[in-house]
């Protein structure tokens, strides 16, 4: 007998019919559109290329299981999600007027608009909580779907087979077991929502534990009111100023009002997890990058701006955080995130901590509220909330007294000096955590592999990295993984935190301090193992070779006092290289080019140094023409970064734009020449170099080097 939950009524039969239409004719017509655009064998190869060209830290948009389905080459095995991914990211079908991922204009009957409509219908009923549809709604939906399929069949130039199937399903008999089957199958499409709920539940205990010491500051009611009045808000501030804590606290308050919390890493995931039936609060930490502006993330914000401004459920909120230094980048001046009504700047005159807030924070962390004088409270670090947490958890820091709150970075660096000498396992484990991208576990340290070439390569690289790091930290390379994990566990709550079985730094600032401390002594290992984003933002050229970095690191005799708190501004946590290290940097930059990190390389201010540029060109000259052609002149499948009008173009630049565009066109294949918003190109890598909006004037040098080869 069918489950009573699915007991047959006229309304449940309506839902079952819609489910059958979505899983049948809607899916099949999209598969036919995909077959018209791309053959299965071509799709398999293009998907491999697409995934290979994704930024290293970007999570693939499809699962391994979905990859297998694609490579099997049978479109009849594809579901709507997989067909949509292929049509959107791999095919040549141009996006509709409101761009992929957004609800199309009602009058837009383009192919992409109709593809989008089917995806939205699938999401609506895949996320539905009611298991019935009224006769009125059912008839409207069948007419809507029939119209969509009619347009797509015209595009295919085929018969009306799918339109006829919709009519047949709308009228055929369905027994209770069939109804139950189709309803369950449709609701199973909502597994991703369940997955994200699991992710949140896993982290919720830590959120709630951290929230116990959250202080609602003097202006918090205004911040909360701003969130209530806007669909999205970005919390901006210095590292350690409480951006993440504030956004999470508000999310937890909204949860008590019936909101569902959805923490996501990338803005495009909102499209997958949004639910029109319940209000949600999405949370994205460091939405534009951690170390500096991430051009890909900025592009994604621009691409999905409509989803932020007009969520499917009008009550839904998106809360984001962004570092103040990243937020000041001129490249985001026209991004929707910078609208004043959508920004909470924790460093603004209205929101910055006053003396009462700071004393209340000291009290929250059970510290002496008289620890700092009125003068010291006023001049304390902008990292004050994070420093309270660190100071309360690590007794060794108490010896610094007020100085820790005035000039924390030198204090923490001095602690690292001590750790490096007196507890080598702890120091080595922190360095390994840093070079492995701020995640470490016993499984990662053991680094088991499934035997595939790709995983074996990654395994070998990790083993080499671990061996080199341990050697430099004067720790035996045969040290057991559990010893390193124990070392991280001993620092939990001070420098590290643990979620499930995986460790991360307690705050991004600790990542930067460890990278700075280790990297100033061993810059060659940072150049070899750090992320492309870190290299682009924290590796600098020491132009006059006058900085005494060894004094900053080996500061055993440094006099920490209140008058020296200005040193935080001097220690900017960047690693400065002299000319003897330019060859290593040039080789690293070329490896990043090979990995498709064009913006991080050709937007890097270090390449303005003529000596480094010569080293970089020398590296290029050693490469074969075929290799350079593949990297810089061959077509790239993902041209999304060029499908929008350039930002911040001066009047003079606009006058020169046609000339500049024509210069670029010789380096690209344009399938159509039209407006900025609908123009579609297959971009070549060198377009990043020739782009007039990239800061560096490297173009002519690199172009000449290529021509000489």
PyMOL commands that set and color helices and strands:
alter all, ss='L'
color gray80, all
select helices_A, chain A and resi 4-6+10-37+40-52+64-72+75-77+80-89+111-126+135-156+161-171+176-211+220-229+243-255+269-273+295-303+305-309+324-327+330-332+336-338+340-342+355-364+374-379+384-393+395-400+403-406+408-422+424-435+442-446+453-472+481-490+508-521+523-529+532-538+549-553+562-564+567-570+579-594+598-602+605-608+610-621+625-633+640-642+651-665+686-690+699-708
alter helices_A, ss='H'
color red, helices_A
select strands_A, chain A and resi 232-237+260-263+280-284+317-323+343-345+496-499+502-505+539-541+575-577+669-672+680-682
alter strands_A, ss='S'
color yellow, strands_A
deselect
rebuild
show_as cartoon
